[in-house]
């Protein structure tokens, strides 16, 4: 099965922003591992908050300091590691606070990293979301954006169990809380500049990644994929039944 890094088109110096819901952190660390195994020096970070990496996943630099000091620490760490997680500070035992929006690009330019991947959104473990006023926090120089959702949200009634900010989902899509999140409704959410595409840089290549895509949902996912083909911004749709196992929309 092809790796995610082989299914998305990566420029020479990728600054990848991951938004949405349904598995951002797992996808970020999995993609980082794939690229590190190809010999790339990869930084994973966030402009919001992320969970602390599992032991052995990556070396984690937690630095509350000016960028020059941070850069020195990162350059020294490349002697031992191909993957680094960079954070601003520890919020609590399991959570890390992120960097300022301009810092990931500075890391890409000056830290010796080949790739920087940024978790740029939060979803509180929900399956789908609409962004709040301050979200997502995407670095302006991002050249790849991965918008995520869980297939488990498809054809479910809109509620706070399914969606982060369900009232905002309703506003963006023109439905009511309690109405069904049909493929057509989700397509409206994904392709809206107030929804899934909010704050996406015009020059970034955008992909939709659908997680938890079981065979039982194949028809609904295919319908959503067909609706996505009318979007000028989404260049590809990938789905995954299990972490790290991705297929392209042409395989539906």
RACORCOR-V891234 format. One line per field, one symbol per residue. burial: I if it has 9 or more other ideal C-beta (glycine too) atoms within 8 Angstrom, else O. Layout:
burial = ???
This chain:
burial = OOIIIOIIOOOOOIIIIIIIIIIIIOIIIIIIIIIIOOOIIIIIIIIIIIOIIOOOIIIIIIIOOOOOIIIOIIIOIIOOOOIIIIIIOIOOOOIIIIIOIOIIIIIIOOIOIOIIIIIIIOIOOIIIIIIOOOIIIIIOIIIIIIIIIIIIIIOIOIIOOIIIIIOIIIIIIOOOOOIOIOIOIIIIIIIIOOIIIIOIIOOIIIIIIIIIIOOOIIOIIIIIIOIIOOIOOIOIIIIIOOIOOIIIIOOI
